[in-house]
Amino acid sequence: MNDIAEEAGVSKRTLYESFDNKEALLATILETMNLQTLAYLNELDTDNHTALDIILLFNQKLQINSIYCCDAFYDDMLRYPGAMTLLNANKKAMLDSVRSLLARGVKEGIFLPEIDYDLIVLLAREYVKMSPPSEVFKRYTHEEVRNTFFLLFIRGICTDEGRKILRQYLIRGYYDILTQRSFRPNLNIKKNS
């Protein structure tokens, strides 16, 4: 709280006059971040983007700006059950938006039509609840687990046309989903395929 007050240029007392406790401050931050995230998702939703474009660009933004990939964040969140409940509710709303994008992607011919997307969203919801990752994944960071799951999921639901779009994002170097480092294109991949 001292660091936050100093960064905000207010006294610690002023901070506590605005927020009853640390959890109230955390809840306000989480809700603000959620509103900003939803605004960005809506901004991406244009005729120029396919559902896959939106999902990839949105995921990129989350990786760059998100504190959710930090293991320390989840360790701290365990001390604030009310804020954790809010975080999980926000994630549920986000998954509902993803469900709409998945349906749109099927209509666009980007995602496979024979997949039960309600089941996919249910699996994603359960994955989201697994924060921090269970002890089974302790050799990996939360970021590595999340990114591997994301790439496997996206590639697995794509049609051939969807895989072409995904490949172009990787070739053009927008981001390297697995390592978060500058992407070095695989020269064996044809750019037009």
C-alpha positions as CSV (number, residue, x, y, z in Angstrom):
1,M,0.0,0.0,0.0
2,N,3.0,2.3,0.6
3,D,4.2,1.7,-2.9
4,I,0.8,2.3,-4.4
5,A,0.3,5.5,-2.4
6,E,3.7,6.8,-3.4
7,E,3.2,6.0,-7.1
8,A,-0.3,7.7,-7.0
9,G,1.2,10.7,-5.3
10,V,-1.2,10.5,-2.3
11,S,-0.9,9.6,1.3
12,K,-1.6,6.1,2.5
13,R,-4.4,7.5,4.6
14,T,-6.0,9.0,1.4
15,L,-5.7,5.7,-0.3
16,Y,-7.6,4.0,2.6
17,E,-10.2,6.7,2.5
18,S,-11.0,5.7,-1.1
19,F,-10.7,1.9,-0.5
20,D,-11.8,0.1,2.6
21,N,-9.0,-2.4,2.4
22,K,-6.4,-4.0,0.0
23,E,-9.0,-6.4,-1.4
24,A,-11.3,-3.5,-2.4
25,L,-8.4,-1.8,-4.2
26,L,-7.5,-5.0,-5.9
27,A,-11.2,-5.6,-7.0
28,T,-11.3,-2.1,-8.5
29,I,-8.1,-2.7,-10.4
30,L,-9.4,-6.1,-11.7
31,E,-12.7,-4.6,-12.8
32,T,-10.9,-1.7,-14.6
33,M,-8.7,-4.2,-16.4
34,N,-11.7,-6.3,-17.3
35,L,-13.5,-3.3,-18.8
36,Q,-10.3,-2.3,-20.8
37,T,-9.9,-5.8,-22.0
38,L,-13.6,-6.0,-23.2
39,A,-13.2,-2.6,-24.9
40,Y,-10.2,-3.9,-26.8
41,L,-12.0,-7.1,-27.9
42,N,-14.9,-4.9,-29.2
43,E,-12.4,-2.7,-31.0
44,L,-11.0,-5.7,-32.9
45,D,-14.5,-6.9,-33.9
46,T,-14.6,-5.4,-37.4
47,D,-15.4,-6.8,-40.9
48,N,-11.7,-6.6,-41.7
49,H,-10.9,-9.4,-39.2
50,T,-11.8,-13.0,-39.1
51,A,-12.7,-14.6,-35.8
52,L,-9.2,-16.2,-35.8
53,D,-7.6,-12.8,-36.4
54,I,-9.5,-11.4,-33.4
55,I,-8.6,-14.3,-31.2
56,L,-4.9,-14.2,-32.1
57,L,-4.6,-10.4,-31.8
58,F,-6.5,-10.5,-28.5
59,N,-4.3,-13.2,-27.2
60,Q,-1.2,-11.2,-28.2
61,K,-2.5,-8.1,-26.3
62,L,-3.3,-10.2,-23.2
63,Q,0.2,-11.7,-23.2
64,I,1.8,-8.3,-23.5
65,N,-0.3,-6.4,-21.0
66,S,-1.5,-9.1,-18.6
67,I,-0.5,-9.6,-15.1
68,Y,-2.5,-12.9,-15.2
69,C,0.5,-14.8,-16.6
70,C,2.6,-14.0,-13.6
71,D,2.9,-16.8,-11.1
72,A,3.3,-14.3,-8.2
73,F,0.0,-12.8,-9.1
74,Y,-1.9,-16.1,-8.4
75,D,0.1,-16.6,-5.2
76,D,-1.1,-13.2,-4.0
77,M,-4.7,-13.7,-5.2
78,L,-5.1,-16.7,-2.9
79,R,-5.0,-14.2,0.0
80,Y,-8.1,-12.4,-1.4
81,P,-10.9,-14.8,-2.0
82,G,-13.4,-12.0,-2.9
83,A,-11.1,-10.6,-5.6
84,M,-10.4,-14.2,-6.8
85,T,-14.2,-14.7,-7.2
86,L,-14.4,-11.5,-9.2
87,L,-11.5,-12.5,-11.4
88,N,-13.1,-15.9,-12.1
89,A,-16.4,-14.1,-13.0
90,N,-14.6,-11.8,-15.4
91,K,-12.9,-14.8,-17.0
92,K,-16.3,-16.5,-17.4
93,A,-17.6,-13.5,-19.2
94,M,-14.5,-13.5,-21.4
95,L,-15.1,-17.1,-22.3
96,D,-18.7,-16.3,-23.3
97,S,-17.2,-13.8,-25.8
98,V,-14.9,-16.5,-27.1
99,R,-17.8,-18.8,-27.6
100,S,-19.4,-16.2,-29.9
101,L,-16.1,-15.9,-31.8
102,L,-15.9,-19.7,-32.2
103,A,-19.4,-19.8,-33.7
104,R,-18.5,-16.9,-36.0
105,G,-15.3,-18.8,-37.1
106,V,-17.3,-21.8,-38.0
107,K,-19.5,-19.7,-40.3
108,E,-16.4,-18.1,-41.8
109,G,-15.0,-21.6,-42.6
110,I,-12.0,-20.9,-40.3
111,F,-12.9,-23.4,-37.5
112,L,-14.1,-27.0,-37.9
113,P,-17.9,-27.3,-37.8
114,E,-17.9,-30.9,-36.3
115,I,-16.4,-29.8,-33.0
116,D,-18.6,-29.4,-29.9
117,Y,-17.7,-25.8,-29.0
118,D,-19.8,-25.9,-25.8
119,L,-17.5,-28.7,-24.6
120,I,-14.4,-26.7,-25.7
121,V,-15.6,-23.6,-23.7
122,L,-16.3,-25.9,-20.7
123,L,-12.8,-27.3,-20.9
124,A,-11.4,-23.8,-21.2
125,R,-13.5,-22.7,-18.2
126,E,-12.0,-25.5,-16.1
127,Y,-8.5,-24.6,-17.3
128,V,-9.1,-21.0,-16.3
129,K,-10.1,-22.2,-12.8
130,M,-6.8,-24.0,-12.6
131,S,-5.0,-20.8,-11.6
132,P,-2.3,-21.1,-10.6
133,P,-1.5,-24.2,-12.6
134,S,-1.6,-27.3,-10.5
135,E,1.5,-28.9,-9.0
136,V,1.6,-31.3,-12.0
137,F,2.9,-28.4,-14.0
138,K,5.4,-27.0,-11.4
139,R,8.4,-27.2,-13.8
140,Y,6.7,-24.7,-16.1
141,T,5.6,-21.2,-15.6
142,H,1.9,-20.2,-15.8
143,E,2.8,-18.5,-19.1
144,E,4.3,-21.6,-20.7
145,V,1.3,-23.7,-19.7
146,R,-1.2,-21.1,-20.9
147,N,0.6,-20.5,-24.2
148,T,1.0,-24.2,-25.0
149,F,-2.6,-24.9,-24.3
150,F,-3.6,-21.9,-26.4
151,L,-1.6,-23.0,-29.5
152,L,-2.7,-26.6,-29.2
153,F,-6.3,-25.5,-28.9
154,I,-6.3,-23.0,-31.8
155,R,-4.4,-25.2,-34.2
156,G,-6.6,-28.2,-33.3
157,I,-9.9,-26.4,-34.2
158,C,-8.7,-24.7,-37.4
159,T,-9.7,-25.8,-40.8
160,D,-7.0,-25.8,-43.5
161,E,-8.0,-22.2,-44.2
162,G,-7.6,-21.4,-40.5
163,R,-4.2,-23.0,-40.4
164,K,-3.1,-20.8,-43.3
165,I,-4.1,-17.7,-41.3
166,L,-2.4,-19.0,-38.2
167,R,0.8,-19.8,-40.2
168,Q,0.9,-16.3,-41.6
169,Y,0.7,-14.7,-38.1
170,L,3.7,-16.9,-37.1
171,I,5.7,-16.2,-40.3
172,R,5.1,-12.5,-40.2
173,G,6.5,-12.5,-36.6
174,Y,3.6,-11.0,-34.8
175,Y,4.5,-13.1,-31.8
176,D,5.9,-16.5,-30.9
177,I,3.1,-18.1,-28.9
178,L,5.3,-20.6,-27.1
179,T,8.4,-18.6,-26.1
180,Q,7.4,-14.9,-26.0
181,R,10.6,-14.1,-27.8
182,S,11.1,-12.5,-31.2
183,F,9.9,-15.1,-33.7
184,R,12.4,-16.5,-36.1
185,P,10.5,-17.7,-39.1
186,N,10.9,-21.3,-40.2
187,L,12.3,-20.9,-43.7
188,N,11.0,-24.3,-44.6
189,I,7.4,-23.0,-44.4
190,K,6.1,-21.6,-47.7
191,K,4.7,-18.1,-47.2
192,N,1.8,-18.6,-49.5
193,S,0.6,-21.9,-48.0
